[in-house]
Amino acid sequence: MHIGIIGTGIVGVTTAGWLQRDGHRVTFIDPKEAGEACSFGNAGSLSPSAVLPVAMPGMWKKVPKWLLDPDGPLVIRTHYLPTVLPWLMQFLRYANEKEVTRIATAMRGLLLPVFDAYLPLLQRAGATSLMRRDGCLYVYSSRQSAQRWSWGANLRRSLGVEMEELDSEALWEMEPDLRGLFGFGQFAPENGSTPDPSGLVKAIYRQAMEDGASHLRASVTGFRRKGGRIDAIETDGGPDLDVDGVVVAAGAWSGALARMLGTRVPLESQRGYHVTVRNPGVSLGRNVMAVEQNIMVNPMSMGLRLAGTVELAGLKAPPNYRRAESLLSVGKTMFPKLNGADYSAWMGHRPCMPDSMPVIGAAPGVENAWLGFGHGHVGMCGGATTGREIANLVAGRAPLVDLAPFRPDRFRFGRAA
Ligand SMILES: Cc1cc2nc3c(=O)[nH]c(=O)nc-3n(C[C@H](O)[C@H](O)[C@H](O)COP(=O)(O)OP(=O)(O)OC[C@H]3O[C@@H](n4cnc5c(N)ncnc54)[C@H](O)[C@@H]3O)c2cc1C
């Protein structure tokens, strides 16, 4: 079949790679170059352990305080509050033990095959060095403070995540530059990361293009229907593109496209920031999650990247780089040696559903359209598996992952069904 893939982020390019393995012809439609939107500047964690949703039990109690703190982990721009309030109310409905356990169990199924789903694509692209399998450290100031997160850590363990406890000496032996603020760690050996998220997307994209894909540099504006099928994709870049099928993988911008296909989903952008520090004077051997600070630190090929924070301000408001700078200030308290003289700052739109689970499946009521978006904080972890599973759906093969929790129609009229 000739399949139009809307979006050249991690989900779009891995979907292309997997579809091509089945012999399909692929056309990307995206005005941007590959790996230049949210997949550009993320923290690069590839973690089968990243199963916990954003809305955790008891979170609702913290929201009022966060709203008043312009440098807090969650900021809502005042003008956007009325727009985002219904989404936020839905989001908080999942912040209880029963829902979190259900969500984490479903996410474990999606994230566990992360390396299996990337490997064939990266091998073909000659880019396996863009995937590191050297574990990840969750670090805390002390064992006592880690207790505050023990419910989530135990849930992870109950789902099979191995987490080795490290006292201060063992932690500093593994990562000498964590000496200082951090006195306790949990090492998750099954995790990994990429040293260059955008490079990883571009490598898979380049291989897809070499394998016969085309790229129409335009925005999708609509779909032409014939009976229950889509027979062409309308864009702002010339004549309609005739297709036999379409995959929506447009990240945080997918909501409007899904709606044009008849599926309403409550998709919201959780804007996140990074600073990437060149010549940081700090050396880490692997990805580190500073849990109390809510910042992920990853040694990348272009410098030390500190990434995190959530800002609700929609897709249109300009970035507030003060949030990136505050990542740098917190970074300096975490690593007293950090030389922050030379850094770049970035903001990206995480595509987020209220239940922190992506939408993966056939578009209801359309015979030849599939949806793959909404991966929130774990799109790099779940991207390749999503691509593999969409290829299975297109082929009519049984999925290798239980996709029922991710079904597109789990929300009716934009609300939880
Ligand atoms: C600060 C930060 C840190 C993060 N850290 C991690 C991490 O460590 N690990 C992890 O797994 N995830 C992480 N994430 C999340 C991850 O980056 C995202 O989930 C993922 O990149 C989303 O990929 P995507 O392919 O869905 O969307 P994107 O990469 O955003 O790509 C979407 C593409 O669709 C295109 N598009 C949009 N509308 C249209 C249209 N109408 N027509 C044509 N094209 C269109 C856009 O131009 C864009 O190129 C992080 C995110 C942030 C912000």
The ligand as an SDF file (V2000), in Angstrom:
LIG
                    3D

 53 58  0  0  0  0  0  0  0  0999 V2000
   11.8070   18.4450   28.0550 C   0  0  0  0  0  0  0  0  0  0  0  0
   11.3650   17.1170   27.5080 C   0  0  0  0  0  0  0  0  0  0  0  0
   12.0280   15.9520   27.8910 C   0  0  0  0  0  0  0  0  0  0  0  0
   11.6010   14.7160   27.4330 C   0  0  0  0  0  0  0  0  0  0  0  0
   12.3300   13.6030   27.7570 N   0  0  0  0  0  0  0  0  0  0  0  0
   11.9560   12.3910   27.2690 C   0  0  0  0  0  0  0  0  0  0  0  0
   12.7350   11.2380   27.5430 C   0  0  0  0  0  0  0  0  0  0  0  0
   13.7760   11.3020   28.1850 O   0  0  0  0  0  0  0  0  0  0  0  0
   12.3110   10.0400   27.0510 N   0  0  0  0  0  0  0  0  0  0  0  0
   11.1460    9.9330   26.3290 C   0  0  0  0  0  0  0  0  0  0  0  0
   10.7740    8.8230   25.9640 O   0  0  0  0  0  0  0  0  0  0  0  0
   10.4140   11.0280   26.0160 N   0  0  0  0  0  0  0  0  0  0  0  0
   10.8000   12.2400   26.4570 C   0  0  0  0  0  0  0  0  0  0  0  0
   10.0670   13.3600   26.1380 N   0  0  0  0  0  0  0  0  0  0  0  0
    8.8430   13.1860   25.3450 C   0  0  0  0  0  0  0  0  0  0  0  0
    9.1500   12.9580   23.8650 C   0  0  0  0  0  0  0  0  0  0  0  0
   10.0640   13.9270   23.4110 O   0  0  0  0  0  0  0  0  0  0  0  0
    7.8490   13.0450   23.0570 C   0  0  0  0  0  0  0  0  0  0  0  0
    6.8750   12.1720   23.6110 O   0  0  0  0  0  0  0  0  0  0  0  0
    8.0880   12.6200   21.6010 C   0  0  0  0  0  0  0  0  0  0  0  0
    9.1710   13.3380   21.0530 O   0  0  0  0  0  0  0  0  0  0  0  0
    6.8490   12.8550   20.7440 C   0  0  0  0  0  0  0  0  0  0  0  0
    7.1540   12.4140   19.4590 O   0  0  0  0  0  0  0  0  0  0  0  0
    6.1130   12.5380   18.2590 P   0  0  0  0  0  0  0  0  0  0  0  0
    6.7200   11.8540   17.0980 O   0  0  0  0  0  0  0  0  0  0  0  0
    4.7900   12.0800   18.7540 O   0  0  0  0  0  0  0  0  0  0  0  0
    5.9570   14.1240   18.0280 O   0  0  0  0  0  0  0  0  0  0  0  0
    6.9640   15.2400   17.4660 P   0  0  0  0  0  0  0  0  0  0  0  0
    8.3810   14.8530   17.6280 O   0  0  0  0  0  0  0  0  0  0  0  0
    6.5280   16.5150   18.0990 O   0  0  0  0  0  0  0  0  0  0  0  0
    6.6630   15.2690   15.9180 O   0  0  0  0  0  0  0  0  0  0  0  0
    5.4100   15.6700   15.4180 C   0  0  0  0  0  0  0  0  0  0  0  0
    5.5910   16.1390   13.9930 C   0  0  0  0  0  0  0  0  0  0  0  0
    4.2990   16.3350   13.4100 O   0  0  0  0  0  0  0  0  0  0  0  0
    4.3770   17.4510   12.5450 C   0  0  0  0  0  0  0  0  0  0  0  0
    3.0380   18.0060   12.3070 N   0  0  0  0  0  0  0  0  0  0  0  0
    2.2210   18.5860   13.2050 C   0  0  0  0  0  0  0  0  0  0  0  0
    1.0690   18.9700   12.6310 N   0  0  0  0  0  0  0  0  0  0  0  0
    1.1630   18.6260   11.3160 C   0  0  0  0  0  0  0  0  0  0  0  0
    0.3130   18.7680   10.1860 C   0  0  0  0  0  0  0  0  0  0  0  0
   -0.9330   19.3220   10.2830 N   0  0  0  0  0  0  0  0  0  0  0  0
    0.7470   18.3250    8.9920 N   0  0  0  0  0  0  0  0  0  0  0  0
    1.9610   17.7260    8.8670 C   0  0  0  0  0  0  0  0  0  0  0  0
    2.8100   17.5640    9.9110 N   0  0  0  0  0  0  0  0  0  0  0  0
    2.4160   18.0110   11.1170 C   0  0  0  0  0  0  0  0  0  0  0  0
    5.2990   18.4210   13.2880 C   0  0  0  0  0  0  0  0  0  0  0  0
    5.8620   19.3720   12.3960 O   0  0  0  0  0  0  0  0  0  0  0  0
    6.3300   17.4780   13.8890 C   0  0  0  0  0  0  0  0  0  0  0  0
    7.4660   17.3350   13.0700 O   0  0  0  0  0  0  0  0  0  0  0  0
   10.4730   14.6280   26.5640 C   0  0  0  0  0  0  0  0  0  0  0  0
    9.8360   15.7980   26.1570 C   0  0  0  0  0  0  0  0  0  0  0  0
   10.2700   17.0300   26.6050 C   0  0  0  0  0  0  0  0  0  0  0  0
    9.5890   18.2630   26.1300 C   0  0  0  0  0  0  0  0  0  0  0  0
  1  2  1  0
  2  3  1  0
  2 52  2  0
  3  4  2  0
  4  5  1  0
  4 50  1  0
  5  6  2  0
  6  7  1  0
  6 13  1  0
  7  8  2  0
  7  9  1  0
  9 10  1  0
 10 11  2  0
 10 12  1  0
 12 13  2  0
 13 14  1  0
 14 15  1  0
 14 50  1  0
 15 16  1  0
 16 17  1  0
 16 18  1  0
 18 19  1  0
 18 20  1  0
 20 21  1  0
 20 22  1  0
 22 23  1  0
 23 24  1  0
 24 25  2  0
 24 26  1  0
 24 27  1  0
 27 28  1  0
 28 29  2  0
 28 30  1  0
 28 31  1  0
 31 32  1  0
 32 33  1  0
 33 34  1  0
 33 48  1  0
 34 35  1  0
 35 36  1  0
 35 46  1  0
 36 37  1  0
 36 45  1  0
 37 38  2  0
 38 39  1  0
 39 40  1  0
 39 45  2  0
 40 41  1  0
 40 42  2  0
 42 43  1  0
 43 44  2  0
 44 45  1  0
 46 47  1  0
 46 48  1  0
 48 49  1  0
 50 51  2  0
 51 52  1  0
 52 53  1  0
M  END
$$$$
